[in-house]
């Protein structure tokens, strides 16, 4: 391998690292918002593992789906992810001001289905990234594992940071967390 091959390899690693961090920022921001709502350490671990799993699965699905379908669905998946985050954030804001009437509180991030919905909404944008990966990446497995590791680590960091901040905010933590999710969802859409 010549000097050009070394630079090409490093360039590819840097590109993968930047993409992994960019995709992981969704998980970090979402984690801060959910952490502010209040979350147990067990749920931090469970949610982070599920996010890491989807950060591996979605790019692989994108690779297998093909560039044509990915091009058509790329913008739709971004809007869907943004819409889900707007709904989750709005729901958290409304519930923070509502007194607990003993009824159900809707989507709960502590349930399996709640964690699944959150993990999918934060990982769906990596589907369209996966479609383009096949064009320039030599090691698909290394790439998707880097995405998964980065998504998992950044979600743990965000959840723990939000959890710590929420202790100081008291009852307003859920409203602030919901506002963060709502803003992040709007950024996805617009």
C-alpha positions in Angstrom: 0.0 0.0 0.0 1.5 3.3 -1.1 1.3 6.7 0.7 -1.9 7.5 -1.3 -3.6 4.4 0.0 -2.7 5.3 3.6 -4.3 8.8 3.2 -7.3 7.3 1.5 -7.8 4.8 4.4 -7.4 7.6 7.0 -9.8 9.8 5.1 -12.4 7.1 5.0 -12.0 6.5 8.8 -12.4 10.2 9.5 -15.5 10.4 7.3 -17.0 7.4 9.1 -16.2 8.9 12.5 -17.8 12.3 11.5 -20.9 10.5 10.1 -21.2 8.4 13.3 -21.0 11.5 15.5 -23.5 13.3 13.4 -26.0 10.4 13.6 -25.2 10.0 17.3 -26.1 13.7 18.0 -29.8 12.8 17.5 -29.5 10.2 20.3 -27.6 12.6 22.5 -30.2 15.4 22.1 -33.1 13.0 22.6 -31.3 11.5 25.6 -31.0 14.9 27.3 -34.7 15.5 26.8 -35.8 12.2 28.1 -33.3 12.3 31.0 -34.8 15.6 32.1 -38.1 13.9 32.4 -36.5 11.5 34.8 -35.2 8.0 34.1 -33.8 5.1 36.1 -30.3 3.8 35.4 -31.7 0.5 34.2 -33.8 2.3 31.6 -30.8 4.3 30.6 -29.0 1.1 29.8 -32.0 -0.5 28.0 -32.8 2.5 25.9 -29.1 3.1 25.0 -28.7 -0.6 23.9 -31.9 -0.3 21.8 -30.7 2.9 20.2 -27.3 1.3 19.5 -29.0 -1.7 17.9 -31.1 0.5 15.6 -28.0 2.6 14.7 -26.6 -0.7 13.3 -29.8 -2.1 11.8 -31.0 1.0 10.0 -27.9 1.6 7.9 -27.8 -2.1 7.0 -31.4 -1.9 5.9 -30.6 1.1 3.9 -27.7 -0.7 2.2 -30.0 -3.6 1.2 -32.9 -1.4 0.1 -30.9 0.3 -2.7 -30.2 3.8 -3.8 -33.4 4.4 -5.8 -35.8 3.5 -2.9 -33.6 5.3 -0.4 -33.6 8.4 -2.5 -37.4 8.4 -2.6 -37.8 7.7 1.1 -34.9 9.7 2.4 -36.8 12.9 2.9 -39.9 11.0 4.1 -37.9 9.3 6.9 -36.5 12.6 8.0 -40.0 14.1 8.2 -41.3 11.0 10.0 -38.5 11.1 12.6 -39.2 14.9 13.1 -42.9 14.3 13.4 -42.4 11.6 16.1 -40.1 13.9 18.1 -42.6 16.8 17.8 -45.4 14.6 19.1 -43.3 13.1 21.9 -42.1 16.6 23.0 -45.5 18.1 22.8 -46.9 15.2 24.8 -44.2 15.7 27.5 -44.9 19.4 27.7 -48.7 18.9 28.1 -48.2 16.2 30.7 -45.8 18.3 32.7 -48.5 20.9 33.3 -51.3 18.4 33.8 -52.0 17.1 37.3 -51.9 13.3 37.5 -55.6 12.2 37.4 -54.8 8.5 37.8 -55.4 7.8 34.1 -52.9 6.7 31.6 -50.2 9.1 30.6 -49.9 8.0 27.0 -46.5 6.9 25.6 -44.1 6.0 28.4 -40.4 5.8 27.7 -40.1 3.1 30.4 -42.1 0.5 28.5 -40.7 -1.7 25.7 -43.0 -0.1 23.1 -42.1 3.4 24.3 -38.4 2.6 24.1 -38.9 1.0 20.7 -40.7 4.1 19.3 -38.0 6.4 20.7 -35.1 4.3 19.4 -36.7 4.0 16.0 -37.4 7.7 15.7 -33.9 8.7 16.6 -32.3 6.0 14.3 -34.5 6.3 11.2 -32.3 8.9 9.6 -29.4 6.5 9.5 -31.5 4.5 6.9 -30.9 7.1 4.2 -27.2 7.3 5.3 -27.0 3.5 4.8 -28.1 3.8 1.3 -25.1 5.9 0.3 -22.6 3.9 2.4 -22.1 1.2 -0.2 -20.7 3.7 -2.7 -17.5 4.6 -0.8 -17.1 2.4 2.3 -14.8 -0.6 2.1 -15.8 -2.2 5.5 -19.5 -2.2 5.9 -19.4 -4.1 9.2 -16.8 -1.7 10.8 -18.9 1.2 9.7 -22.2 0.1 11.1 -20.6 -1.1 14.3 -19.0 2.4 14.6 -22.5 3.9 14.1 -24.0 1.7 16.8 -21.2 2.3 19.3 -21.4 6.0 18.8 -25.2 6.1 19.0 -25.2 4.0 22.2 -22.4 6.0 23.9 -24.0 9.4 22.9 -27.4 8.3 24.1 -26.0 7.2 27.5 -24.2 10.5 27.8 -27.3 12.5 27.0 -29.6 10.5 29.2 -27.2 10.8 32.2 -26.7 14.5 31.6 -30.4 15.1 31.4 -31.0 13.0 34.5 -28.5 15.1 36.4 -29.9 18.4 35.2 -33.5 17.4 36.0 -32.7 17.0 39.7 -32.0 20.7 39.9 -35.0 21.6 37.9 -37.7 19.7 39.8 -41.1 19.7 38.1 -40.0 21.9 35.2 -37.5 19.2 34.0 -40.2 17.4 32.0 -41.4 20.6 30.4 -37.9 21.6 29.4 -37.1 18.1 28.2 -40.3 18.2 26.1 -39.3 21.6 24.7 -35.9 20.2 23.7 -37.6 17.2 21.9 -40.1 19.5 20.2 -37.4 21.8 19.0 -35.2 19.0 17.8 -38.2 17.5 15.9 -38.9 20.8 14.2 -35.2 21.0 13.2 -35.7 17.6 11.5 -38.7 18.8 9.6 -37.5 22.2 8.6 
